[in-house]
Amino acid sequence: MYTLQQLASMLDLCQLGLTGIFFLHALSVFPQWRAQYFNARYLRITIRGLLLGLAQGAVIVAAVEHSAVLQGGSIALLAASLLMHAWIAVQNLAASYAFVRLDQRCALLAHKMHWAIRPLGYISAALTGIAWLSLA
């Protein structure tokens, strides 16, 4: 079983990862804002990602609030959910940059990562919900 110190450090890593994901989503809007041309699909992905991030932040707060010593599994679910969410944020950033700057390398990266956006979004949301229910 995990000690309280290990769980606290895992939650700190989750908070740091979530902050990075929020930054990536905000960064994906920046090139479009500078060009004053917005793609509705990329904005929709950003808004959904930010909402998912708020839900994941609520799970982190609930884990800290309940001092989840015995719920190491729910923190692992949350960490897996954050990794999936990070994939979505990176793909959205690459697609947004390629859209505005017409950069071929970013377009190829975004295209190669695009297959997983919808399934990872749903799985990440489901894992966040399961982590929330396991803490309740």
N, C-alpha and C positions, 0 to 999 in steps of 0.2 A: 504494500500500500504506500501511497505517497505521504510525505510529511507535509506539514503546513508550509514550510519554507519552499518546498518544491512546487506546491500548488500556487503559491503566491508568485513565484518566478514565472510559471507557465501563464498565469493570468496577466502578468506584466508584458510578456511576449505577445500575448493576444491583443492587448491594448496597443502596443507599439505597431503590430501588424495592421490593426484596424485603422490606426492613424495614417499609416502609409497608403492604405487602400483609399481612404478619403482623399488624400493628397493626389493620388493617381487619377481618381475620378474628376477632381477639380482641374487637374492639369489637362485632362482631355477636352475640357470646354474652352480652355484658354486659346488654342490656335484658331478655333472657330470664332471666338469673340474678337480676336485681333483682325481677322479677315472680314468680320461683319457678315458672315454667311454661315448659317447653322443648318446642319443636317438633322432632320427630325428623328431618324433612327438612332443616331449616336447620342442625341440628347435624351431619348427615351431610355437607352441603356444606362446612361449616367444617372438619371433620376431613380430608376429602379435599383441601381447599385447603391446609391446613397440611402435609399429606404431600407435595403437589406442591411447596410452598414449600421443604421440606427437600431434595427432589431438585434443585430449581433452585439452592439454596444449595450443594449438593455440586458442581454443574457450575461455579459461580462459583469455588469453592475449587480445583477441578481446573484451571480456566483460569489462576488465579493461580499454582498450583503448577508448571504446565508453562510458565509465562510465554509465553502464546500470542501470539507476535508475528505469526505468519503466519496464525493462525486468526481473522481478523477476521470471517469469515462465521459462525463458530459463536457469536461474541458477538452478532452481529446476530440470529441465530436465538433466542438466549436473551432478548434484549431484546423481540423480538416475542412470545415466550412469556410474558414478564412482563406485557406490556400486556394480553394475553388474560386472564391470571390476575387482573389488577387489575379488569377488567370483572366477573369472577365475584365478587370480594370486595365490590365496591360494590353489586352486585345483592343479594347475601346480606345485607349490612348494611341496605339499604333494606327488604328483605322482613322481616327480623327486627324492625326498628323498627316497621314498619307492623303486624306481627302483635301486638306487645305493646301499642303505644300506640293502635292503631286509627286511624292517620293516613292520610287518604285520598291526600294527595300522594305520600307514600312508597309507598303501595300501587300507585298508578298508575305510578310510576317503576319499581318492581320488576316489575310486570306487563309493561311495555314492554321491559324488558331481559331478561325470562325466556326468550325464544325462543332466545337464544344460549348459554345456560348449558352445556348438554350438549355441543354441537359445539365450543365454545371450550375446554372442559375437556379433551376428547380431543385437539384440535389442539395445545393448550399442552403436554400431556404428551408428545405425539409430537415436537414441536419440541425439548423438553427432552432427550428421548432421542437425537435426531439430533445436538444440540449436544454431548451427552456422548460419543457415538461419534466425532464429528469431532475431539474433543480427545484421544481415546485413541490 
